[in-house]
Amino acid sequence: MGKESLKIVTIGGGSSYTPELIEGYILRKEQLPIREIVLVDIEAGKEKLETVGEMARRQIKAAGLDWKVTLTLDRFEALKDADYVTTQFRVGLLDARIKDERIPLSHGVLGQETNGAGGMFKAFRTIPVILDIIEDMKVQCPNAWLVNFTNPAGMVTEAAIKQGGWERTLGLCNVPIGHTKLGAEALDMPEEDLFFHYAGINHFHWHRIWDKEGNERTLEVIDKLYNPKSSASAGDMENIHQASFHYEQLKDLELLPCGYHRYYYIEDEMLEHSIEEFEAGETRAQVVKETEKRLFELYKDPALDHKPEELTQRGGTHYSDAACEIIASIQNDKHTEMVVSTQNNGTITDLPYDSAVEVSGVVTGKGFVPYNWGTFEHPAARGALQLMKGMEETVIRAAVDGDYGAALQAFTINPLVPGGHMAKTLLDQMLYAHKEYLPQFADKIKEIEENQPEDIEYIDELMKSN
């Protein structure tokens, strides 16, 4: 792009991930002529913003750089003349995630950050905010790139592009990075000697693998990782229970799964494990909250000037570094091969042209150029993907319009939520629990408060035990 100095703005700058983001910029200091990094947060995150901001300044000073670090609660002013905007915010903070997990699990239904009822409610809270950010960007930085790694990344990215009209949006997920490393280890080959082709949607993609000679190695990796007779480790994610996939199922698909497919392919075991965590008061959100407390105590140390190893326990490691690489690749037209969420535009013929998909491709000075996938030939993969995309589109419509009927429809078709009365009960109780962050549903929430005292009492009692 040729610009001599850059302003990069991070929304959710008080996040515990920010030191990794700063580290990523420092590692690319020769590629990124940064003038200013602006970390933005809200009043509730002010203390964390100040802590992590000072940490960022120490990192930059230790690297011998003179980049300016600005901390602010004024998002609109922060965005003025930004070249790149990254988003890593959590509406309602970790307490909202705790509700997303505990309320469904209290009914024996999966509670998870990006899947099932919890994932849909995170979208309900997040999508209106990303659209507000885009409205600010249209005024303050109309030519900036938006790099989103706020979950649920696929739905947030689709809303930004379709509803917000911000075509310069790319969504990120760290999951493909771990799967790529796992596949290379299974074949005992360097990653750069293999080609990994990913396609699907965020947290619901598959991939295939080829070597440099053009030989497909997918079935070989399936055999090495998932055949019960194999001694290879199939562990691909540290932040979810590593239930074993069914070898015969993957062999029939001839596709390597995403780690989150466990929630759909091995639903009973994953649910049982989640319920055990819930009953022990150790849901993932509760564990992460404790991890984050420890991280911020570390960040307060005036002698700490580098990313601590403990950050890898947080569960989202590599997100930030991937965001830095996207920015560096756009800035320098590097053609870096990556996996991102982007507008489909025919890349996967089984999905709507204007929907967001998560696919392999290269990042250039003009943006992301996806590798064509075509169709999912196996009907099980194709059908599941189309159902999930239909659910995502319905969630986005509910989030934007505050449409209760659409929200209930999304709950009903989501494979991880039982239909009928349970879907409505969960929806109503979670609407009440998150009412502070769901103004688009205000009328329905008022109706619930007036007419459903049993749901109100249930949630109030449950939240006392957080």
Secondary structure, DSSP 4 states (H G I P E B T S, - for coil): ---SSEEEEEETTTSTTHHHHHHHHHHTTTT--EEEEEEE--GGGHHHHHHHHHHHHHHHHHTT---EEEEES-HHHHTTT-SEEEE---TTHHHHHHHHHHHHHHTTS-B-SSSHHHHHHHHHHHHHHHHHHHHHHHHH-TT-EEEE--SSHHHHHHIIIIIT---SEEE--SHHHHHHHHHHHHHTS-GGGEEEEEEEETTEEEEEEEETTS-B-HHHHHHHHH-TT--S-----SSS--PPPPHHHHHHHTSEEPGGGHHHHSHHHHHHHHHHHHHTT--HHHHHHHHHHHHHHHHT-TT--S--GGGGGGS-TTHHHHHHHHHHHHHHT--EEEEEEEE-TTSBTTS-TTSEEEEEEEEETTEEEEPP-B---SHHHHHHHHHHHHHHHHHHHHHHHT-HHHHHHHHHH-TTS--THHHHHHHHHHHHHTGGG-GGGHHHHHHHHHH-HHHHHHHHHHHHT-
